[in-house]
Amino acid sequence: MDLSVLVGRPVLLLAIVIGLVAIKAIILYLLGRWWGLGNQAAVRLGLVVSQGGEFAFVLFSAGALAGVIGQPFASLLTLAVSLSMAATPILLLIDETIRRSFTPEAPDYEVPPGGDQHVIIAGFGRFGQIVARVLRARRIPFTALDSSVEQVDFVRSFGSRIYYGDASRIDILRAAETKKARAFVLAVNDVEASLRIAETVRQNFTDVPIYARARDRTHVHRLMDLGVTIIERETFLSALELTRKLLKGLGLDEAEVKRLTETFKRLDERRLYQDYQYYTDLEKVRANALSQAGELEELFMRDVEELPDEDRPLVGAERRDGRESAGSARKDG
């Protein structure tokens, strides 16, 4: 770089740097928006890639050697590209400062009003909101906690009582008068956060029953490790209800549908608690992870084997024997 250009032609140099960065940033911002990026992400894209590229140094040197451009102009452009590179981290810092100034800083937490004989709901997403709506319809008092400022503001706009705070923190639980609560509903979506909250509540408020939402069977078992026993898998009951409607749509009568689905529910829950004894077996966990299709097939086979005889499907020879017996019965009749 010929730094004498910086002294000799500062205005032109500054104009080239600003023009280069501005034009590239605008084009990249528009491309980012066109391809579906949000406003902040598109701005970030434009700033990160707004500088000139290193290949410009090769082109300017080759152009000067070939006589296509003069050496003074090549030196001017080389310095302009270098300054555009140096400007990138400064522009990103400015963007971060502006973004922070317009984004309200999240409070440490809000102090709930406390309560007595109330229900605490940790996590106020779709799952927690359903619980809260039923409680409010029955006029049962509840205190809702959520660690997302955006979620808290959104829910409050509809008039619901919800407070910002991490329910795994003992000071927040004490402020919410958890020791006086009738129940604690653990409706957090994140598995690790759910386990942290369950551990804190179980260690400090042993008399408060926990009603927990679980993502899957492993989540159920990890909650059981912490002493939580009242657990519902979030998709199990809805899937079973849809299956009921499917079986009725396929022509099965109401009594058979009820018997089949209730039997399946009872057997699956029994197996869920039986599997708890070996879910920490790393070899078994690894084998299951590597062969989920085989595990599913095994579950299907076990489901059929454990059903009562009247609910088992007839296959192969059994089905033929059944038809022949039915035919004989018709002839005899």
FENRA-V388674 format. One record per residue. RES is the residue in one small letter. NEAR is the number of other C-alpha atoms within 8 Angstrom. D_LAST is the distance of its C-alpha to the last C-alpha in whole Angstrom. Layout:
# FENRA-V388674
res: (RES	RES)
near: (NEAR	NEAR)
d_last: (D_LAST	D_LAST)
This chain:
# FENRA-V388674
res: (m	d	l	s	v	l	v	g	r	p	v	l	l	l	a	i	v	i	g	l	v	a	i	k	a	i	i	l	y	l	l	g	r	w	w	g	l	g	n	q	a	a	v	r	l	g	l	v	v	s	q	g	g	e	f	a	f	v	l	f	s	a	g	a	l	a	g	v	i	g	q	p	f	a	s	l	l	t	l	a	v	s	l	s	m	a	a	t	p	i	l	l	l	i	d	e	t	i	r	r	s	f	t	p	e	a	p	d	y	e	v	p	p	g	g	d	q	h	v	i	i	a	g	f	g	r	f	g	q	i	v	a	r	v	l	r	a	r	r	i	p	f	t	a	l	d	s	s	v	e	q	v	d	f	v	r	s	f	g	s	r	i	y	y	g	d	a	s	r	i	d	i	l	r	a	a	e	t	k	k	a	r	a	f	v	l	a	v	n	d	v	e	a	s	l	r	i	a	e	t	v	r	q	n	f	t	d	v	p	i	y	a	r	a	r	d	r	t	h	v	h	r	l	m	d	l	g	v	t	i	i	e	r	e	t	f	l	s	a	l	e	l	t	r	k	l	l	k	g	l	g	l	d	e	a	e	v	k	r	l	t	e	t	f	k	r	l	d	e	r	r	l	y	q	d	y	q	y	y	t	d	l	e	k	v	r	a	n	a	l	s	q	a	g	e	l	e	e	l	f	m	r	d	v	e	e	l	p	d	e	d	r	p	l	v	g	a	e	r	r	d	g	r	e	s	a	g	s	a	r	k	d	g)
near: (5	7	7	6	12	9	7	6	8	9	6	7	14	9	8	10	12	9	8	12	12	9	8	12	14	9	9	13	12	9	8	13	11	7	6	6	9	8	7	6	9	14	10	9	12	14	12	9	9	14	14	11	6	6	6	10	8	8	8	12	9	8	11	12	7	7	7	7	10	8	7	6	8	13	11	11	11	12	14	12	13	9	9	15	9	8	9	12	7	8	9	11	8	8	8	8	8	8	8	9	7	6	6	6	5	5	5	5	8	8	8	9	6	8	9	7	8	13	13	14	15	14	13	15	10	6	8	14	9	8	8	10	8	8	11	10	7	6	6	9	9	11	14	12	15	16	9	8	9	6	10	12	8	8	10	10	7	6	6	7	7	12	12	12	12	10	12	12	9	9	6	14	11	9	11	13	11	12	8	9	14	9	11	14	12	14	14	13	8	6	10	6	9	12	10	9	12	14	9	11	10	12	7	7	9	8	5	12	8	12	12	11	11	12	11	8	9	7	10	12	10	9	12	9	7	9	7	13	8	7	10	8	12	10	7	8	8	8	8	10	8	8	9	11	8	8	10	11	7	6	6	9	7	7	6	8	12	9	8	9	11	8	9	10	9	8	10	8	8	8	8	9	8	7	8	8	7	6	11	6	7	7	6	8	10	8	8	10	7	6	8	8	6	8	9	8	8	8	8	8	8	8	10	9	7	7	10	6	5	4	7	9	5	6	6	6	6	8	9	8	8	8	8	8	8	8	8	8	8	7	6	5	4)
d_last: (107	110	111	114	111	110	114	115	112	110	109	108	106	104	103	102	100	98	97	96	94	93	92	89	88	87	86	84	83	81	79	78	77	76	73	72	74	75	79	80	78	80	83	83	82	85	87	86	87	90	92	94	92	94	94	97	99	99	99	102	104	103	104	107	108	107	109	107	107	110	111	111	108	106	108	107	103	103	104	102	99	100	100	97	95	97	96	92	92	95	92	89	91	92	89	87	90	89	86	86	89	86	83	83	83	80	81	81	79	78	79	76	76	75	73	71	67	67	64	66	64	65	64	64	62	59	57	60	60	56	57	61	59	57	59	62	59	59	63	63	66	66	68	67	69	69	71	71	74	73	69	71	73	70	68	71	72	69	70	68	70	70	73	74	74	72	70	71	74	75	78	76	73	76	77	73	73	70	71	70	67	64	62	63	60	61	60	62	61	63	62	65	66	63	64	68	67	64	67	70	68	66	70	72	69	67	66	65	61	60	57	57	56	55	55	52	51	55	56	54	55	59	59	57	60	62	61	59	55	54	53	51	50	51	49	46	44	45	43	40	40	40	37	35	36	35	32	31	32	30	27	26	26	29	27	27	30	32	30	31	34	35	34	36	39	39	39	41	44	43	44	47	49	48	49	53	54	54	55	59	58	60	59	55	56	58	55	53	55	55	52	50	47	46	46	44	42	42	41	38	37	38	36	33	33	34	31	29	25	23	26	27	26	24	26	26	24	22	21	20	18	16	15	14	12	10	10	8	6	5	5	4	0)
